[in-house]
Amino acid sequence: MDLSLRQLEAYAAVARAAGFSEAARELRVSQSALSRTVQEIERLLRVRLLERTSRGVRRTPEGEELLAVAERLLAAHRAEMSRLGRFLEGETGTVTIATLPSVAAVLLPPVIAAFRARHPGIGVRVLDGMSDTALEAVARGRADMAIAVPARAIPGVRARPFVRDTFFAALPPDHPLTARRRLAWADFGGHPFIALGVDSSVRRLTDRAMAAAGVEVATTVEAGNVSTVGGLVAAGLGVSALPALVRVLMGFARIEHRLLDGPATARGIDLLVPDGATPTPAARRFLDLVEELPAADHPLPDDVEWARDLPRP
C-alpha cells in the first residue's frame, strides 16, 4: 500500500477534474498513461476508486477518502519543500555564535539588530562564556562561528582578526594612582592586584604584560568574571587591568579608569569558523554582514578598533 507522491498527484488530478482528459492536460501526460497509473493504484489498494459515467468519472467512497489523504500529503509536501527552499536561500534557519560576554554585550547587539532587520526569518543564538569554551563549541559543531581570543591554534578551526581593544587600569576612587592621567604596568608594583581566573584569556594577557614590565604584584583576590572584579575594585580591595570592551560590564561599579601603557597592551579578538566546512545558508548571510564591517552605523567604544583589510573566512 506504499503509494508514491507521483501516483497521489496523478490520482488527485483525475479525481478533482472528474475526468482523464482535463487531468492529463494539467499534468502534461497522455490519457493512457494517466489511466494506467490510476489502475495501478486500484490494484495496489484492491479497491475501485473511480466509476465511469456519461459525464466522466465519479469517485467511490474509497476514492473520496484517498483524495482527502492525497491532498493532505501533497499539501504537506509542498509546504516542506517551500520551507526547504527558504532555508537553502538563507531566508530561514538559526545562526549560533559562541563568544565572550563583553563581545556579546557590546559588539554583537547592533550587528544582530542589523542582521535581523535584513533577514527577519533567521534566528540568532548567542553562547557567551570563556574563549576556550567558545572555541570548543566551533570545533565540535555546536556553533557556526566564534568571536573569541584563541590562546593557541585549534585543529579544524580557521581564524581571522576581528577587533582589538587596549587595556586600562581600574582603580578605586580614592586610590593614590588616580592622581595620574596615564599609568604604566610597572606602577601596579606594590599595590594589591585583583585578577581574573587563570582560565581567562584576560588573565593570560595581564600576566604576560606584568612579566614584560618586570613587575611582580600580589594577587589578593581572584575572581571568575569581570563584574566581580569591578565590584572588588570599587570596594577598595585592590587595582586591576582590563581590556576596553569589558568596561560596560562594570558600569554599576564606582571605579576610576586610567590609560595604561609602558608597554601598551592590546587584546586581539578573532572571528573563528570551521575550517573546510561549508557554512549553513543562514550563517553565510551573517558572515556576509560581518564582511561589511567596519561601518559608520556600527561604532565602537573608545580604545576598540575593527580589524581592517583582512581576508574573509
C-alpha positions as CSV (number, residue, x, y, z in Angstrom):
1,M,0.0,0.0,0.0
2,D,3.0,2.3,-0.5
3,L,2.0,4.9,-3.0
4,S,4.4,7.5,-4.4
5,L,3.8,11.2,-4.5
6,R,3.7,11.0,-8.3
7,Q,0.9,8.4,-8.0
8,L,-1.0,10.5,-5.5
9,E,-0.7,13.6,-7.6
10,A,-2.0,11.8,-10.7
11,Y,-5.0,10.4,-8.9
12,A,-5.8,13.7,-7.2
13,A,-5.8,15.5,-10.6
14,V,-8.2,12.9,-12.1
15,A,-10.4,12.9,-9.0
16,R,-10.7,16.7,-8.8
17,A,-11.3,17.1,-12.6
18,A,-13.8,14.2,-12.7
19,G,-12.2,13.1,-15.9
20,F,-8.9,12.0,-17.5
21,S,-8.6,14.4,-20.4
22,E,-8.5,17.6,-18.3
23,A,-6.2,16.0,-15.7
24,A,-3.9,14.8,-18.5
25,R,-3.6,18.4,-19.8
26,E,-2.9,19.7,-16.3
27,L,-0.2,17.1,-15.7
28,R,1.1,17.2,-19.3
29,V,0.9,13.4,-19.7
30,S,-1.1,11.2,-22.0
31,Q,-4.6,10.0,-21.0
32,S,-3.5,6.4,-21.4
33,A,-0.5,6.9,-19.1
34,L,-2.8,8.5,-16.5
35,S,-5.3,5.7,-16.8
36,R,-2.6,3.1,-16.2
37,T,-1.4,5.0,-13.1
38,V,-5.0,5.0,-11.6
39,Q,-5.4,1.3,-12.5
40,E,-2.1,0.5,-10.7
41,I,-3.2,2.4,-7.6
42,E,-6.5,0.5,-7.6
43,R,-4.6,-2.8,-7.9
44,L,-2.3,-1.9,-5.0
45,L,-5.2,-0.8,-2.8
46,R,-7.5,-3.6,-4.0
47,V,-10.5,-1.2,-4.3
48,R,-12.4,0.6,-7.0
49,L,-11.6,4.4,-6.7
50,L,-13.4,5.8,-9.8
51,E,-16.6,4.8,-11.6
52,R,-17.1,5.9,-15.2
53,T,-20.3,7.8,-16.0
54,S,-21.6,9.5,-19.2
55,R,-20.1,12.8,-17.9
56,G,-16.7,11.4,-16.9
57,V,-15.8,9.7,-13.7
58,R,-17.3,9.7,-10.2
59,R,-15.4,9.0,-7.0
60,T,-16.4,6.0,-5.0
61,P,-16.4,6.3,-1.1
62,E,-12.9,4.8,-1.1
63,G,-11.9,7.3,-3.8
64,E,-13.2,10.2,-1.7
65,E,-11.1,9.1,1.2
66,L,-8.0,8.6,-0.9
67,L,-8.5,12.1,-2.4
68,A,-8.6,13.6,1.1
69,V,-5.5,11.7,2.1
70,A,-3.7,12.6,-1.1
71,E,-4.5,16.3,-0.8
72,R,-3.2,16.4,2.8
73,L,0.0,14.6,1.9
74,L,0.6,16.8,-1.2
75,A,0.0,20.0,0.7
76,A,2.4,18.9,3.4
77,H,5.0,18.0,0.8
78,R,4.6,21.4,-1.0
79,A,4.9,23.2,2.4
80,E,8.0,21.3,3.4
81,M,9.7,21.8,0.0
82,S,8.9,25.5,0.3
83,R,10.4,25.6,3.7
84,L,13.5,23.8,2.4
85,G,13.8,26.3,-0.4
86,R,13.7,29.2,2.0
87,F,16.3,27.6,4.1
88,L,18.6,26.9,1.1
89,E,18.2,30.6,0.1
90,G,19.3,31.7,3.5
91,E,15.8,33.1,4.4
92,T,15.3,30.9,7.5
93,G,17.4,28.9,10.0
94,T,19.4,29.8,13.0
95,V,22.9,31.2,13.4
96,T,24.7,30.2,16.6
97,I,27.6,32.4,17.7
98,A,29.9,31.5,20.6
99,T,31.6,34.5,22.1
100,L,32.9,36.4,25.1
101,P,30.5,38.1,27.4
102,S,32.0,41.5,26.6
103,V,31.6,40.9,22.8
104,A,28.0,39.6,23.4
105,A,27.1,42.7,25.4
106,V,28.9,45.4,23.4
107,L,29.7,44.4,19.9
108,L,27.0,42.0,18.9
109,P,23.7,43.7,19.7
110,P,23.9,46.4,16.9
111,V,25.2,43.8,14.5
112,I,22.4,41.3,15.3
113,A,19.8,44.1,15.1
114,A,21.0,45.0,11.6
115,F,21.1,41.3,10.7
116,R,17.5,40.7,11.9
117,A,16.3,43.8,10.1
118,R,17.8,42.4,6.9
119,H,16.9,38.7,7.5
120,P,13.8,38.6,9.9
121,G,13.3,34.9,9.2
122,I,16.7,33.8,10.7
123,G,17.1,33.4,14.4
124,V,20.3,34.1,16.3
125,R,21.6,32.2,19.3
126,V,24.4,33.6,21.4
127,L,26.5,31.4,23.6
128,D,28.6,33.6,25.9
129,G,31.4,32.3,28.0
130,M,35.2,31.8,28.2
131,S,37.3,31.8,25.0
132,D,38.2,28.2,25.3
133,T,34.5,27.3,25.6
134,A,33.7,29.3,22.5
135,L,36.5,27.6,20.5
136,E,35.3,24.2,21.6
137,A,31.8,25.0,20.5
138,V,33.0,25.7,17.0
139,A,35.4,22.8,16.8
140,R,32.6,20.4,17.9
141,G,30.0,21.8,15.6
142,R,27.8,23.3,18.4
143,A,28.3,26.8,17.0
144,D,28.6,28.2,13.4
145,M,31.3,30.7,14.5
146,A,33.1,32.1,17.5
147,I,34.3,35.5,18.3
148,A,37.0,34.9,20.9
149,V,40.7,35.2,21.9
150,P,42.4,32.0,20.8
151,A,45.4,31.1,23.1
152,R,46.6,28.5,20.5
153,A,45.8,27.1,17.1
154,I,42.7,24.8,17.2
155,P,42.7,21.9,14.7
156,G,39.8,22.3,12.3
157,V,39.2,26.0,13.2
158,R,40.3,28.9,11.0
159,A,40.7,32.4,12.4
160,R,40.9,36.0,11.2
161,P,41.3,39.1,13.3
162,F,38.0,40.8,14.1
163,V,38.7,43.6,16.6
164,R,41.3,44.6,19.1
165,D,40.9,46.5,22.4
166,T,43.6,48.1,24.7
167,F,43.9,47.6,28.4
168,F,43.1,50.2,31.0
169,A,43.8,50.5,34.7
170,A,40.8,50.0,37.0
171,L,41.3,51.9,40.3
172,P,39.3,52.5,43.5
173,P,38.0,56.2,43.5
174,D,40.3,57.2,46.4
175,H,43.4,55.3,45.3
176,P,46.8,57.2,45.1
177,L,47.3,56.3,41.4
178,T,44.2,58.2,40.4
179,A,46.3,61.4,40.7
180,R,48.0,60.4,37.4
181,R,46.4,60.6,34.0
182,R,48.4,57.7,32.5
183,L,49.9,54.7,34.1
184,A,52.4,52.0,33.2
185,W,52.2,48.4,34.1
186,A,55.2,48.9,36.5
187,D,53.0,51.3,38.5
188,F,51.0,48.3,39.8
189,G,54.0,47.1,41.7
190,G,53.4,47.3,45.5
191,H,49.6,47.5,45.2
192,P,47.2,44.7,45.8
193,F,46.0,43.4,42.4
194,I,42.6,41.8,41.6
195,A,43.0,39.2,38.8
196,L,40.7,37.2,36.7
197,G,40.9,33.4,37.0
198,V,43.7,31.5,35.2
199,D,41.3,30.1,32.7
200,S,40.5,33.6,31.4
201,S,42.1,35.0,28.2
202,V,42.4,38.3,30.0
203,R,44.5,36.7,32.8
204,R,47.0,35.3,30.3
205,L,47.5,38.8,28.8
206,T,47.9,40.6,32.1
207,D,50.4,38.0,33.4
208,R,52.4,38.5,30.1
209,A,52.3,42.3,30.4
210,M,53.4,42.2,34.0
211,A,56.3,39.9,33.1
212,A,57.3,42.2,30.2
213,A,57.3,45.2,32.6
214,G,59.4,43.3,35.1
215,V,56.9,43.8,37.9
216,E,55.5,41.4,40.5
217,V,52.2,42.0,42.1
218,A,50.4,40.4,45.0
219,T,47.1,38.9,43.8
220,T,44.9,39.5,46.8
221,V,41.7,38.3,45.2
222,E,41.0,36.2,42.1
223,A,37.5,36.4,40.5
224,G,35.8,34.4,37.8
225,N,34.1,37.2,35.9
226,V,34.6,40.9,35.1
227,S,31.7,42.3,37.0
228,T,33.0,40.7,40.2
229,V,36.4,42.3,39.6
230,G,34.6,45.7,39.2
231,G,32.8,45.3,42.5
232,L,36.0,44.3,44.3
233,V,37.9,47.2,42.9
234,A,35.1,49.6,43.8
235,A,35.3,48.2,47.4
236,G,38.9,49.3,47.6
237,L,40.3,45.8,47.8
238,G,42.9,46.4,45.0
239,V,43.6,47.6,41.5
240,S,43.2,45.7,38.2
241,A,43.9,45.9,34.5
242,L,41.2,45.1,32.0
243,P,40.5,45.4,28.2
244,A,38.4,48.3,27.0
245,L,35.4,46.1,25.9
246,V,34.7,44.9,29.4
247,R,34.2,48.5,30.7
248,V,30.5,48.3,30.0
249,L,30.2,45.2,32.2
250,M,31.5,47.3,35.1
251,G,29.2,50.2,34.7
252,F,27.5,49.6,38.1
253,A,30.8,49.9,40.0
254,R,32.2,53.2,41.1
255,I,35.8,52.9,39.8
256,E,38.3,55.2,38.1
257,H,39.7,54.4,34.6
258,R,43.2,55.4,33.5
259,L,45.1,54.9,30.3
260,L,47.6,52.1,30.6
261,D,50.8,51.9,28.6
262,G,54.5,51.2,29.1
263,P,54.2,48.9,27.3
264,A,50.7,49.3,25.8
265,T,48.9,46.0,25.7
266,A,46.1,45.1,23.3
267,R,43.8,42.1,23.2
268,G,43.2,40.6,19.7
269,I,39.7,39.1,19.3
270,D,39.3,36.8,16.3
271,L,36.4,35.6,14.2
272,L,36.7,31.8,14.0
273,V,34.9,29.4,11.7
274,P,35.2,25.6,11.0
275,D,38.0,25.0,8.5
276,G,36.9,23.4,5.3
277,A,33.3,23.2,6.3
278,T,30.6,24.9,4.2
279,P,28.6,27.3,6.4
280,T,24.8,27.0,6.6
281,P,23.0,29.4,4.3
282,A,21.9,31.4,7.4
283,A,25.5,31.5,8.8
284,R,26.7,32.6,5.3
285,R,24.2,35.5,5.5
286,F,25.7,36.6,8.9
287,L,29.2,36.3,7.6
288,D,28.2,38.5,4.7
289,L,27.1,41.2,7.1
290,V,30.3,40.9,9.2
291,E,32.3,41.3,6.0
292,E,30.8,44.8,5.6
293,L,32.3,45.9,8.9
294,P,33.6,48.4,9.8
295,A,30.7,50.7,9.0
296,A,29.6,54.1,10.2
297,D,26.4,52.6,11.7
298,H,28.4,50.2,13.8
299,P,30.5,52.5,16.1
300,L,32.9,51.0,18.6
301,P,33.7,52.1,22.2
302,D,36.8,54.1,22.9
303,D,40.1,52.1,22.6
304,V,38.5,49.5,20.5
305,E,39.0,49.2,16.7
306,W,37.8,47.0,13.9
307,A,40.5,44.8,12.2
308,R,40.6,46.1,8.6
309,D,41.7,44.7,5.2
310,L,41.8,41.1,6.3
311,P,40.8,38.0,4.3
312,R,37.3,36.6,4.6
313,P,36.9,33.3,6.4
